[in-house]
Amino acid sequence: MRYARGGGLTAERPWFRERIRFEAGERFARGEKNAAIAKELRVSERSVERWRRAWREGGAAALASSVGPPKLPRLADGQFAELEKELARGPSEHGWEDQRWTLARIQALISWQFQLDVSPAAVWRLMHRHGWSWQSPARRALERDEYAVGLWKKDVWPQAE
């Protein structure tokens, strides 16, 4: 199936899908069968059946994409560049005590900087769309006592099993 792994994350995907539907519409006009169209376009027969029904009722215009991507970004590219600059300054510059950016903190920063009210889920989608991902610390804690950890692994851990 062509659309299996959530293939609608970018703005180009609806237009790509629209081209597939228009190709199917041309094949409907030539009288090709649903199974052949589905196999050739690498989509399900059920999708082809749905498209054929829409094509019969409304012609090629019925195969066009609706408005656009379902979730348009609320921050323009220039605003996101400003946000990245603020994120690079670090959380302590914005009043937080530790050096961790959380979705709630980024949400607050967007609210302060751009006067936009966005949900944590929208923040996650925005960050993910621009290539950001969650991170785990690269360094160990300064307070970590390697000797104590070694003793615990040797003495306590085997007893816990």
C-alpha positions in Angstrom: 0.0 0.0 0.0 1.4 3.4 -1.0 0.3 5.5 2.1 1.1 3.0 4.9 3.5 4.9 7.2 1.6 8.1 7.8 2.6 9.5 4.5 0.9 12.9 4.9 3.4 14.8 7.1 4.6 17.2 4.5 2.7 19.7 2.5 3.7 17.9 -0.8 2.0 14.7 0.1 -1.6 15.8 -0.6 -0.6 17.0 -4.0 1.2 13.8 -4.7 -1.9 11.9 -3.8 -4.0 14.1 -5.9 -1.8 13.3 -9.0 -2.4 9.6 -8.2 -6.2 10.2 -8.1 -6.1 12.1 -11.4 -4.1 9.3 -13.0 -6.8 6.9 -11.8 -9.5 9.3 -13.3 -7.8 9.1 -16.7 -7.8 5.3 -16.5 -11.5 5.3 -15.5 -12.2 7.2 -18.7 -10.3 4.6 -20.7 -12.5 1.8 -19.1 -9.8 0.1 -17.1 -10.7 -2.2 -14.3 -10.3 -1.3 -10.6 -7.9 -4.2 -9.9 -5.6 -3.3 -12.7 -5.6 0.4 -11.7 -4.9 -0.5 -8.0 -2.0 -2.8 -8.9 -0.5 -0.3 -11.3 -0.8 2.7 -9.0 0.1 0.6 -5.9 -3.0 1.5 -3.9 -5.8 -0.6 -2.5 -8.7 -1.6 -4.6 -11.1 -0.1 -2.0 -9.5 3.3 -2.6 -9.9 2.9 -6.4 -13.5 2.0 -5.9 -14.1 5.1 -3.8 -12.3 7.3 -6.3 -14.4 5.7 -9.2 -17.6 6.5 -7.3 -16.5 10.1 -6.8 -15.4 10.4 -10.4 -18.8 9.0 -11.6 -20.7 11.5 -9.5 -18.5 14.6 -10.0 -16.0 14.0 -12.7 -12.3 14.8 -12.4 -13.0 17.7 -10.2 -14.2 15.3 -7.5 -10.8 13.8 -7.4 -9.0 17.0 -6.5 -7.5 17.6 -3.0 -9.5 19.5 -0.5 -8.0 22.7 0.9 -4.5 21.5 1.7 -2.6 19.9 4.5 -4.8 19.2 7.6 -2.5 21.0 10.0 -0.9 24.2 8.6 2.0 25.4 10.8 1.0 28.4 12.8 4.5 29.8 12.9 6.0 31.1 9.6 9.5 30.0 8.7 10.9 33.4 9.8 9.2 33.1 13.1 10.5 29.5 13.6 14.0 30.8 12.9 13.5 33.4 15.7 12.2 30.6 17.9 15.4 28.5 17.2 17.6 31.5 18.2 15.7 31.8 21.5 16.0 28.0 22.1 19.7 28.2 21.4 20.0 30.9 24.2 18.9 28.2 26.6 16.2 27.8 29.2 18.1 29.7 31.9 18.1 32.9 29.8 14.3 32.7 29.9 14.0 32.1 33.6 14.1 28.4 34.1 16.6 26.9 36.6 17.8 23.8 34.7 18.9 23.4 31.1 16.1 21.3 29.8 13.6 22.3 27.1 10.3 20.7 27.5 7.2 21.0 25.4 5.5 23.1 28.1 8.5 25.4 28.2 8.6 25.8 24.4 4.9 26.3 24.4 5.3 29.1 27.0 8.2 30.6 24.9 6.0 30.7 21.8 3.2 32.3 23.8 5.6 35.0 25.1 7.4 35.6 21.8 4.6 35.4 19.3 1.4 35.8 21.3 0.2 32.4 20.0 -1.7 29.9 22.1 -0.7 26.4 21.0 -1.1 23.0 22.6 1.8 20.8 23.6 0.8 18.5 20.8 1.1 21.3 18.3 4.5 22.2 19.7 5.6 18.6 19.2 4.4 18.6 15.6 6.0 21.9 14.9 9.4 20.8 16.3 9.2 17.4 14.6 8.3 19.1 11.3 11.5 21.1 11.5 13.7 18.1 12.4 13.9 18.4 16.2 13.5 15.3 18.3 13.6 14.5 22.0 17.0 14.1 23.4 18.5 12.1 26.3 21.5 13.5 28.2 24.8 12.8 26.6 26.8 13.2 29.8 26.5 11.5 33.2 25.5 13.4 36.3 28.5 15.2 38.0 27.4 13.7 41.3 27.7 10.1 39.9 30.0 7.9 42.0 31.3 5.2 39.7 32.8 3.3 42.7 29.4 3.1 44.5 27.7 2.1 41.2 30.3 -0.7 40.7 29.7 -2.0 44.3 26.0 -1.9 43.8 26.2 -3.9 40.5 28.5 -6.5 42.2 26.7 -6.9 45.5 23.1 -5.8 45.3 22.0 -6.4 41.7 22.7 -10.2 41.7 20.5 -10.6 44.8 17.7 -8.7 43.1 17.4 -11.3 40.3 
